Amino acid sequence: MKQVLLPRSLSDLWAMMRDLPDAAVYAGGTDLLVKIRSGSIPSKDLICLERIQELKGVADNGDRIVILAATPLSQLLREPEITGHVPVLVKAVACLGSPLIRNMGTIGGNICTASPAGDTLAPLYVLNARVELASEAGVRSLPISRFILGPGQTALETGEILSAIHIEKPHPQAIQHFEKIGRRNALACSLASMAAVLRLSDDGIVLAASLAWGSVGPTVITCPEAAAGLIGRPLSLDRLTEAAAMVRKAVSPITDIRATAEYRRAVAGNLLLRLCDLKMGNT
Ligand SMILES: Cc1cc2nc3c(=O)[nH]c(=O)nc-3n(C[C@H](O)[C@H](O)[C@H](O)COP(=O)(O)OP(=O)(O)OC[C@H]3O[C@@H](n4cnc5c(N)ncnc54)[C@H](O)[C@@H]3O)c2cc1C
């Protein structure tokens, strides 16, 4: 008979993980329990992180924001540290699933699912997020780009959980943008998405650009050459059109029931052109 264990502290969690090394850890269950119920992964003993308060909340650490992994997505939409400093993440969370999914689902679950369509991933890439991985033996930290290894694959090792996400606060004047294309406005899996953090000088020259695309490759695609092509020049439709051509070459989308690879490739470039309208303030 399979069991669901509900630890209330990290020390309880480590003891349970030691006793049941094959158990799956989960948080909101909006990915894992759906897969178990549909039979796409086998039923197993489960350890739920939901009652561990040490894994919930958001903290302002000066130049960084720390989000604890089992924080529900809906809470991120209410936290002043998040709404004030990282609107790019707020925009992504606001269009993830439905209110019910956002109340149950957590940011840690979205990251550990490592879906190419995971909506928080592209924003976390452009925010240079680092993930903190904890086990009974201690804590280690990795850039998110080294944590996500492929669809459904992460660098988590046996006995580890994702405990926190550390984000550098962007420059206060940075333009932050996220857009997701789906087949409808709510409860839609992304066909393509783009996150951007840009800094412009007072006369409109791009000083820094961090760009990332979701749903157009096995993991998030960053296309550094497109970002480099924008830096040091005015943000104009001509420059963005050149960069968009690089993006269309860099992405490797698939055709599935939602969209063709050609459509996703075209949209990935088109999403970049939107930045031309966003030169002032957060959008
Ligand atoms: C109807 C519906 C609509 C959805 N819409 C969207 C959408 O628009 N965009 C989107 O991105 N996603 C969507 N999802 C997917 C899902 O809701 C999100 O990925 C959510 O953030 C998952 O969080 P969770 O806490 O529920 O994950 P869980 O189901 O609890 O866990 C998911 C995976 O992560 C692991 N895990 C969870 N937390 C940790 C941790 N702290 N440490 C180690 N491993 C951990 C689990 O073992 C499991 O493998 C949708 C799901 C449903 C059912």
The ligand as an SDF file (V2000), in Angstrom:
LIG
                    3D

 53 58  0  0  0  0  0  0  0  0999 V2000
   -4.8680   22.3220  -15.4610 C   0  0  0  0  0  0  0  0  0  0  0  0
   -3.3810   22.6340  -15.3750 C   0  0  0  0  0  0  0  0  0  0  0  0
   -2.9040   23.7910  -15.9910 C   0  0  0  0  0  0  0  0  0  0  0  0
   -1.5330   24.0830  -15.9430 C   0  0  0  0  0  0  0  0  0  0  0  0
   -1.0840   25.2150  -16.5690 N   0  0  0  0  0  0  0  0  0  0  0  0
    0.2300   25.5080  -16.5590 C   0  0  0  0  0  0  0  0  0  0  0  0
    0.7170   26.6660  -17.2330 C   0  0  0  0  0  0  0  0  0  0  0  0
   -0.0220   27.4400  -17.8520 O   0  0  0  0  0  0  0  0  0  0  0  0
    2.0670   26.9250  -17.1880 N   0  0  0  0  0  0  0  0  0  0  0  0
    2.9380   26.1020  -16.5220 C   0  0  0  0  0  0  0  0  0  0  0  0
    4.1270   26.3900  -16.5030 O   0  0  0  0  0  0  0  0  0  0  0  0
    2.4950   25.0050  -15.8630 N   0  0  0  0  0  0  0  0  0  0  0  0
    1.1770   24.6830  -15.8560 C   0  0  0  0  0  0  0  0  0  0  0  0
    0.7190   23.5650  -15.2070 N   0  0  0  0  0  0  0  0  0  0  0  0
    1.6870   22.6850  -14.5450 C   0  0  0  0  0  0  0  0  0  0  0  0
    1.8470   22.9050  -13.0010 C   0  0  0  0  0  0  0  0  0  0  0  0
    0.6820   23.4200  -12.4320 O   0  0  0  0  0  0  0  0  0  0  0  0
    3.0300   23.8150  -12.6640 C   0  0  0  0  0  0  0  0  0  0  0  0
    4.2080   23.2890  -13.2390 O   0  0  0  0  0  0  0  0  0  0  0  0
    3.2330   23.9700  -11.1520 C   0  0  0  0  0  0  0  0  0  0  0  0
    4.0980   25.0460  -10.8980 O   0  0  0  0  0  0  0  0  0  0  0  0
    3.7850   22.7140  -10.5080 C   0  0  0  0  0  0  0  0  0  0  0  0
    3.9930   22.9790   -9.1230 O   0  0  0  0  0  0  0  0  0  0  0  0
    3.5950   21.8770   -8.0340 P   0  0  0  0  0  0  0  0  0  0  0  0
    4.0600   22.3950   -6.7280 O   0  0  0  0  0  0  0  0  0  0  0  0
    2.1560   21.5280   -8.1160 O   0  0  0  0  0  0  0  0  0  0  0  0
    4.4790   20.6490   -8.5400 O   0  0  0  0  0  0  0  0  0  0  0  0
    4.3480   19.1170   -8.0720 P   0  0  0  0  0  0  0  0  0  0  0  0
    3.3280   18.4220   -8.8800 O   0  0  0  0  0  0  0  0  0  0  0  0
    4.2310   19.0570   -6.5900 O   0  0  0  0  0  0  0  0  0  0  0  0
    5.8020   18.5870   -8.4690 O   0  0  0  0  0  0  0  0  0  0  0  0
    6.2220   18.6260   -9.8110 C   0  0  0  0  0  0  0  0  0  0  0  0
    7.5890   17.9300   -9.9170 C   0  0  0  0  0  0  0  0  0  0  0  0
    8.5680   18.6440   -9.1950 O   0  0  0  0  0  0  0  0  0  0  0  0
    9.0950   17.8580   -8.1080 C   0  0  0  0  0  0  0  0  0  0  0  0
    9.1910   18.7950   -6.9990 N   0  0  0  0  0  0  0  0  0  0  0  0
    8.2620   19.6960   -6.5900 C   0  0  0  0  0  0  0  0  0  0  0  0
    8.7740   20.4910   -5.6360 N   0  0  0  0  0  0  0  0  0  0  0  0
   10.0390   20.0700   -5.4230 C   0  0  0  0  0  0  0  0  0  0  0  0
   11.0980   20.5140   -4.5640 C   0  0  0  0  0  0  0  0  0  0  0  0
   10.9640   21.5770   -3.7580 N   0  0  0  0  0  0  0  0  0  0  0  0
   12.2620   19.8480   -4.6010 N   0  0  0  0  0  0  0  0  0  0  0  0
   12.4380   18.7860   -5.4340 C   0  0  0  0  0  0  0  0  0  0  0  0
   11.4930   18.3380   -6.2890 N   0  0  0  0  0  0  0  0  0  0  0  0
   10.3140   18.9820   -6.2760 C   0  0  0  0  0  0  0  0  0  0  0  0
    8.1420   16.6960   -7.9320 C   0  0  0  0  0  0  0  0  0  0  0  0
    8.8390   15.5380   -7.5070 O   0  0  0  0  0  0  0  0  0  0  0  0
    7.5920   16.5220   -9.3380 C   0  0  0  0  0  0  0  0  0  0  0  0
    8.4930   15.7500  -10.1050 O   0  0  0  0  0  0  0  0  0  0  0  0
   -0.6320   23.2290  -15.2310 C   0  0  0  0  0  0  0  0  0  0  0  0
   -1.1450   22.0770  -14.5880 C   0  0  0  0  0  0  0  0  0  0  0  0
   -2.4900   21.7810  -14.6590 C   0  0  0  0  0  0  0  0  0  0  0  0
   -3.0060   20.5550  -13.9590 C   0  0  0  0  0  0  0  0  0  0  0  0
  1  2  1  0
  2  3  1  0
  2 52  2  0
  3  4  2  0
  4  5  1  0
  4 50  1  0
  5  6  2  0
  6  7  1  0
  6 13  1  0
  7  8  2  0
  7  9  1  0
  9 10  1  0
 10 11  2  0
 10 12  1  0
 12 13  2  0
 13 14  1  0
 14 15  1  0
 14 50  1  0
 15 16  1  0
 16 17  1  0
 16 18  1  0
 18 19  1  0
 18 20  1  0
 20 21  1  0
 20 22  1  0
 22 23  1  0
 23 24  1  0
 24 25  2  0
 24 26  1  0
 24 27  1  0
 27 28  1  0
 28 29  2  0
 28 30  1  0
 28 31  1  0
 31 32  1  0
 32 33  1  0
 33 34  1  0
 33 48  1  0
 34 35  1  0
 35 36  1  0
 35 46  1  0
 36 37  1  0
 36 45  1  0
 37 38  2  0
 38 39  1  0
 39 40  1  0
 39 45  2  0
 40 41  1  0
 40 42  2  0
 42 43  1  0
 43 44  2  0
 44 45  1  0
 46 47  1  0
 46 48  1  0
 48 49  1  0
 50 51  2  0
 51 52  1  0
 52 53  1  0
M  END
$$$$
